[in-house]
Amino acid sequence: MPGTDPSHSPGSRPLPGQGRTAVVTGASSGIGAATAARLAAEGFDVVVGARRIDRLESLAASIGARALTLDVTDPASVGAFADAIDRVDVLVNNAGGAFDALPVADADLDSWSRAYDVNVLGTVRLTKALLPALRASGAADLVFVSSTAAMVSYEGGASYTAAKHGVHTLAETLRLELNGEPVRVIEIAPGMVRTDEFSLNRLGSADAADAVYRGVREPLVADDIADCIAWTVTRPHHVNIDLMVVRPLAQAAQHKVARES
Ligand SMILES: NC(=O)c1ccc[n+]([C@@H]2O[C@H](COP(=O)([O-])OP(=O)(O)OC[C@H]3O[C@@H](n4cnc5c(N)ncnc54)[C@H](OP(=O)(O)O)[C@@H]3O)[C@@H](O)[C@H]2O)c1
């Protein structure tokens, strides 16, 4: 009903995302779901993609977004997803994950392939498919959710750190290749974020996942990263936040985490 939306009330300022469309991949849980909700609250028209369509549809209904099934490892799924979207001003490449904690000596090549397919190739597939629409936007944002694992290496992390280093390189390359065009390339590199599924998928048990965060006072949560993403894409468009590394206060470096007993 006209007049009920505060963004249209006389004298009020428009919301920062008004008139812009944001696509968020991996939005069925964690950081992606929080980012979709935050961008919707900032006035963006939001399109969410992931494999679990039931979860996506329930999120979409609650935030006023559009849900489309998406498997970033499947070229046909990525093609159908892109074909269903007319306009994109912001693409948040968030779908990803870690699938083991094995030393290289015991590397599980299937797990390495999986990590590469979703984090690196999946991100390339989506970016390539939606780049024409981003270019057509005239003021677009290409956001990559990498990780502090894209900046450093750690024991038992190579299948994930190698993949996230790949995402970092992808972002850096695109920033060079798109120079002079109205497409910002923004990399968000979170440290320890407590989400329901990330450590569970990596370590395979709730106990092992809980141990990651044990004694850590206030790990980051998905809303903290959503806040960072929303901030970067709502700056004036000549301001490009190239890379934002964000950790909880308790994590000074990958190996240096303050824990309370
Ligand atoms: N949590 C952390 O500590 C942390 C730190 C740094 C970076 N990150 C990165 O942040 C991103 C989100 O992590 P999170 O903690 O929110 O983990 P999460 O809850 O496990 O979320 C991962 C999301 O990716 C989606 N996804 C996985 N495979 C997919 C595929 N083939 N096609 C489409 N979507 C797919 C999942 O949805 P479906 O299963 O429904 O497809 C899910 O929505 C990831 O890229 C992760 O590497 C996380």
The ligand as an SDF file (V2000), in Angstrom:
LIG
                    3D

 48 52  0  0  0  0  0  0  0  0999 V2000
   32.4580  -19.9150    9.1270 N   0  0  0  0  0  0  0  0  0  0  0  0
   33.7100  -19.4930    9.0220 C   0  0  0  0  0  0  0  0  0  0  0  0
   34.4960  -19.5460   10.0080 O   0  0  0  0  0  0  0  0  0  0  0  0
   34.2210  -18.9130    7.7270 C   0  0  0  0  0  0  0  0  0  0  0  0
   35.4200  -18.1880    7.7750 C   0  0  0  0  0  0  0  0  0  0  0  0
   35.9170  -17.6590    6.5970 C   0  0  0  0  0  0  0  0  0  0  0  0
   35.2560  -17.8280    5.4040 C   0  0  0  0  0  0  0  0  0  0  0  0
   34.1120  -18.5440    5.3710 N   0  0  0  0  0  0  0  0  0  0  0  0
   33.4600  -18.7090    4.0660 C   0  0  0  0  0  0  0  0  0  0  0  0
   32.2030  -18.0890    4.1080 O   0  0  0  0  0  0  0  0  0  0  0  0
   31.3020  -18.7510    3.2240 C   0  0  0  0  0  0  0  0  0  0  0  0
   30.0400  -19.1460    3.9890 C   0  0  0  0  0  0  0  0  0  0  0  0
   30.4310  -19.9410    5.0890 O   0  0  0  0  0  0  0  0  0  0  0  0
   29.4340  -20.2960    6.2930 P   0  0  0  0  0  0  0  0  0  0  0  0
   30.2310  -20.2930    7.5300 O   0  0  0  0  0  0  0  0  0  0  0  0
   28.2120  -19.4660    6.2050 O   0  0  0  0  0  0  0  0  0  0  0  0
   29.1560  -21.8230    5.9610 O   0  0  0  0  0  0  0  0  0  0  0  0
   27.8090  -22.6270    5.6520 P   0  0  0  0  0  0  0  0  0  0  0  0
   26.7560  -22.2850    6.6520 O   0  0  0  0  0  0  0  0  0  0  0  0
   28.2300  -24.0590    5.5200 O   0  0  0  0  0  0  0  0  0  0  0  0
   27.3320  -22.0530    4.2620 O   0  0  0  0  0  0  0  0  0  0  0  0
   27.7820  -22.5200    3.0240 C   0  0  0  0  0  0  0  0  0  0  0  0
   26.7140  -22.1950    1.9940 C   0  0  0  0  0  0  0  0  0  0  0  0
   27.2260  -22.5530    0.7090 O   0  0  0  0  0  0  0  0  0  0  0  0
   26.1920  -23.2820    0.0490 C   0  0  0  0  0  0  0  0  0  0  0  0
   26.7710  -24.2090   -0.8990 N   0  0  0  0  0  0  0  0  0  0  0  0
   27.6150  -25.2330   -0.6510 C   0  0  0  0  0  0  0  0  0  0  0  0
   27.8560  -25.9030   -1.7840 N   0  0  0  0  0  0  0  0  0  0  0  0
   27.1240  -25.2880   -2.7570 C   0  0  0  0  0  0  0  0  0  0  0  0
   26.9370  -25.5240   -4.1410 C   0  0  0  0  0  0  0  0  0  0  0  0
   27.5420  -26.5530   -4.7450 N   0  0  0  0  0  0  0  0  0  0  0  0
   26.1230  -24.6950   -4.8340 N   0  0  0  0  0  0  0  0  0  0  0  0
   25.5150  -23.6680   -4.2180 C   0  0  0  0  0  0  0  0  0  0  0  0
   25.6350  -23.3960   -2.9210 N   0  0  0  0  0  0  0  0  0  0  0  0
   26.4430  -24.2100   -2.2030 C   0  0  0  0  0  0  0  0  0  0  0  0
   25.4260  -24.0060    1.1310 C   0  0  0  0  0  0  0  0  0  0  0  0
   24.0690  -24.2390    0.7080 O   0  0  0  0  0  0  0  0  0  0  0  0
   23.4930  -25.6160    0.1400 P   0  0  0  0  0  0  0  0  0  0  0  0
   24.1500  -26.7230    0.9110 O   0  0  0  0  0  0  0  0  0  0  0  0
   22.0220  -25.4770    0.3880 O   0  0  0  0  0  0  0  0  0  0  0  0
   23.8240  -25.6220   -1.3130 O   0  0  0  0  0  0  0  0  0  0  0  0
   25.4240  -22.9590    2.2350 C   0  0  0  0  0  0  0  0  0  0  0  0
   24.3450  -22.0690    2.0920 O   0  0  0  0  0  0  0  0  0  0  0  0
   32.0720  -19.9240    2.6310 C   0  0  0  0  0  0  0  0  0  0  0  0
   32.6150  -19.5440    1.3810 O   0  0  0  0  0  0  0  0  0  0  0  0
   33.1940  -20.1350    3.6450 C   0  0  0  0  0  0  0  0  0  0  0  0
   34.3180  -20.7500    3.0700 O   0  0  0  0  0  0  0  0  0  0  0  0
   33.5550  -19.0920    6.5020 C   0  0  0  0  0  0  0  0  0  0  0  0
  1  2  1  0
  2  3  2  0
  2  4  1  0
  4  5  1  0
  4 48  2  0
  5  6  2  0
  6  7  1  0
  7  8  2  0
  8  9  1  0
  8 48  1  0
  9 10  1  0
  9 46  1  0
 10 11  1  0
 11 12  1  0
 11 44  1  0
 12 13  1  0
 13 14  1  0
 14 15  2  0
 14 16  1  0
 14 17  1  0
 17 18  1  0
 18 19  2  0
 18 20  1  0
 18 21  1  0
 21 22  1  0
 22 23  1  0
 23 24  1  0
 23 42  1  0
 24 25  1  0
 25 26  1  0
 25 36  1  0
 26 27  1  0
 26 35  1  0
 27 28  2  0
 28 29  1  0
 29 30  1  0
 29 35  2  0
 30 31  1  0
 30 32  2  0
 32 33  1  0
 33 34  2  0
 34 35  1  0
 36 37  1  0
 36 42  1  0
 37 38  1  0
 38 39  2  0
 38 40  1  0
 38 41  1  0
 42 43  1  0
 44 45  1  0
 44 46  1  0
 46 47  1  0
M  CHG  2   8   1  16  -1
M  END
$$$$
